[in-house]
């Protein structure tokens, strides 16, 4: 009878350990999903910032091209007058 009691206690202890491990894993999954949501929000923000920077760069490039073209026109105009 005593042997069955030890086996039963070991079995119960094993089940408790498995339950604790399962609870730990479930908690870990919840934390991972929470982190994933935060990362997705950060990715969306970074994509928006990237597009804003690309737009600003394109505007600056066009502005520089317009200024260069204006200077060339002015230089041609003054060379033609002399």
Secondary structure by P-SEA (a helix, b strand, c coil): caaaaaaaaaaaaaaaaaaaaaaaaaaaaaaaaaaaaaaaaaaaaaaaaaaaaaaaaaaaaaaaaaaaaaaaaaaaaaaaac
